[in-house]
Structure formats: C-alpha cells, structure tokens
Amino acid sequence: MITLNDYLYSGDTVLKILLRYSADLKNEAKETHNPIDLAHSNFLIQITELLEHTDFLTSQSHRIKEFYLYMTQKYPFLAFTFKGRIKSLIRAEEKFNAYILEYIYNYYKEHGTFPGDAQIKNNLNCFRDLIAYRIVISLPQCHVKDDEDLETQEIRYLYEIANVLPGFLEERGFTPELSGLPEGERAPGLDENVSPYYRDYVHTPRPSGYRSMHITFYDNPARCYTEVQLRTKDMDDYAEIGAANHFGYEKSQEENRSKRNIIPPGKCKTFDEAYERLIKLQELDLADIKVNMFKAYNNHLINDGCGLFRGRQILPFEHLSRFQNDEV
C-alpha cells in the first residue's frame, strides 16, 4: 500500500507529488482491482486541476469581490476581511481517509457487517469545500453604545450579511445548496428563506465551542462547488488559534483510536488502509518534510509557500473601518 507520506521527502513540488501519487494509486488500484483507491486517485486529480487551471478561479474571485464591494458601501464602519483558499493537500488527504473511517464505522455499528465498495464510493462524493472563502467581520468598539453589547451587535451584522449573501451570489452564477441538516431552532436574526442553506454553528456551536456559519454554493460558470464561511473576529481567533483548533485535533485523534478499537486490524481492508494513511499523516514531523516552497522548524513554526499544509491562498481582501473615531 502506498501513502502520501512516501512522496514528502524528495524535494518535489506539490503538483509533482500530486501527479505521482495519483498516478501510482491508479496503477495499484488497477492491479489489485481496488475501486476505492481508484476513487482516491480521481479525488487527487480534482485538487491537481484546481492548482493547474486558474482561469475559473480568477472569474470566481472577481464575482466574490463584488460582494466585498457591496459590503464596503453598506458597512463602511465595519472592519472585515475576505479570504479564499484551496484546501491543502495534507488536510484534503486526511479528510478523504477520515470520511472512509467514519462511514465504515457507522455502518458497522448499525448493521454488524461492512459496507460494499459501491456504498463506500458513493459516500465519498460529498466534498464541497476544496475551495472555500471566509468573511470575518469586526465592529470597532467606538461604534458600540454604552447600553449595547459588542458581541450582540457583531452577530446582528453577521446575520444581516448572511441573509443577503445567497441571493446576491445567485445573481452572479452561484446556486446555494441545501445544508442537508435536519430543521432545528432557527436563529432570530436569520431569515426563514435562507435558513435551509446554512449550517449555523453561531446559534448552535459545536461541542468544541467552534462558532461560524457555513454555506455551500455550486458555481455554474466554473462547474465546481465552493464553501463560504462567515464569522466575527473573536470566532475566527477561537477557531484558528484558540481552544477549538487544539480541541478538534485532539478529539479527531481520540475518535480514530476508538474506531480502531471497535474494528481491529484484518476485519476490513478498506478501513485498515484508510486508518494507516490517516495515522501516518497525523504523526508527521513537518520539520523533516522536503517539499519545494515548504519549510518547517517544527509542527508550529511553518512557512508554507505552496499550500501543502495550510492551503493555497487565492483571495486576500481587507477593509479597515473608515470611521474609527467618527460618528456613523
């Protein structure tokens, strides 16, 4: 069995690694008649195409930028950023194998048997966030009245923006996708007609304390899915450098180990291979990696110039409030 780790020490570029890894997976899948590895290879080809063909990303970012310009006019007193990224190779590989583990584990718990290859492959057609954009807003303290709460006001603006976003982008070639989540209690600030499209972790935070709003769009001109996240600055800090980041990583490792305890080695080959690939990635010492445009002194001091670990940035827009000291 080959793993992504086998290709991370040669000094190759990320594109070369993707091409070699996907090609070798495909060849091995043909030799061993393994349809899951074939699907895995095709998944890697999707990432390769995102990195190689940038015309549609240029078109997409221009249309996203129109919402940024709308916000600069509608909310000149807010500070906010628009960030875009292509999911990093390591994170995408982790997620692909984690999906396999989760599906097989849940199926086994429910049925007492293991799913067939066709069922596993069908479950892998759920990646919607290889391209993602994030809107992060911040309300300067000088705009908060004495009888108002900063967090409450920021969330109010966040929901205002969330209510406008689907219709705005739909006029520019994006189709919002239903979240697929069961209907629950809707946040008071979220309109009923847009609520089915959002995964609202602001109103209902994750167990880690993570808070954000997620919505998926199908970009019709580009023929691909993209995700948009909306957060306040405090929510972003908590997710990126706070407890949610550390808690989520530790929790995923613990959950993977518990799945391994329920399904011991040798019971399901597809589970075994996905588990080994995932654990190898989670145990990487980034300082030992030799990938072109990537350097790390340890797993915290990282200069990722190629999107190997942290993702490739495709859209940096910033708007600093023009009314830091003036009445609005």
Stockholm file with secondary structure:
# STOCKHOLM 1.0

chainA/1-328         MITLNDYLYSGDTVLKILLRYSADLKNEAKETHNPIDLAHSNFLIQITELLEHTDFLTSQSHRIKEFYLYMTQKYPFLAFTFKGRIKSLIRAEEKFNAYILEYIYNYYKEHGTFPGDAQIKNNLNCFRDLIAYRIVISLPQCHVKDDEDLETQEIRYLYEIANVLPGFLEERGFTPELSGLPEGERAPGLDENVSPYYRDYVHTPRPSGYRSMHITFYDNPARCYTEVQLRTKDMDDYAEIGAANHFGYEKSQEENRSKRNIIPPGKCKTFDEAYERLIKLQELDLADIKVNMFKAYNNHLINDGCGLFRGRQILPFEHLSRFQNDEV
#=GR chainA/1-328 SS CCCGGGGSSSCCCHHHHHHHHHHHHHHHHHHHTCHHHHHHHHHHHHHHHHHHCCHHHHHHHHHHHHHHHHHHHHCTTSEEEEEEEECCHHHHHHHHHHHHHHHHHHHHHHHSSCCCHHHHHHHTTTCCCSEEEEEEEECCGGGSCTTSCHHHHHHHHHHHHHHHHHHHHHTTTEEECCCCCCCCCCCTTSCTTTGGGEEETTTSCCTTCCCCEEEEEEETTTTEEEEEEEEEHHHHHHHHTSHHHHHHHHHHHHHHHHHHHHSCTTSCHHHHHHHHHHHHHHTCCGGGCCCTTEEESSSSSEEESSSSSSCEEEEEEEECCSCSSSCC
#=GC SS_cons         CCCGGGGSSSCCCHHHHHHHHHHHHHHHHHHHTCHHHHHHHHHHHHHHHHHHCCHHHHHHHHHHHHHHHHHHHHCTTSEEEEEEEECCHHHHHHHHHHHHHHHHHHHHHHHSSCCCHHHHHHHTTTCCCSEEEEEEEECCGGGSCTTSCHHHHHHHHHHHHHHHHHHHHHTTTEEECCCCCCCCCCCTTSCTTTGGGEEETTTSCCTTCCCCEEEEEEETTTTEEEEEEEEEHHHHHHHHTSHHHHHHHHHHHHHHHHHHHHSCTTSCHHHHHHHHHHHHHHTCCGGGCCCTTEEESSSSSEEESSSSSSCEEEEEEEECCSCSSSCC
//
